[in-house]
Amino acid sequence: MAKNKKKINRWNYLIFTVFVAFIIGSYFLNFDLGARIGSNFMIFARDMISILPPAFILIGLFDVWVSRESIENNFGHTSGFKKYIYAILLAATTVGGTFVAFPVANTLYHKGANYSSIFTYVTAASLVMIPMSIMEASILGIKFTAIRIGVSLPLVIISSIILGNFFTRIGYKIPKAE
């Protein structure tokens, strides 16, 4: 198992090295496509460096400060429909999109949230972030944003229930990080 993991890590480093060499070579050879890819990569990397460290600090604080009992009571199997409301509210306040949503979802899972509330949270994090919704409403109108959210959220909850039941039925467990 460890040998296979080292082999995968080597491949990852090799692919990244080839990518960096391609970008550097593109700048020296004035290859426009490669230069644009490099420029876009640098913008993306800068954005991630500015978003991820504070987000991971907040996720760590969330992991430490929020008790397992609180997560189980509000996102667990016995919490009823309120788990979907809480998942949507948490998702609406999550800044950083799915880059932050997946680590939070992992923390929720390991503290006792059930699959359907986690799926609702992750999907809603892409749909109802408050800053994104405000910008969308200012550009496309409040009516459009309200209709989009009003149609999307019930579908998110229904699909989350279906997926949650499926994952529970097959007995799937998310592995704990090593």
Disulfide bonds with the S-S distance in Angstrom:
none
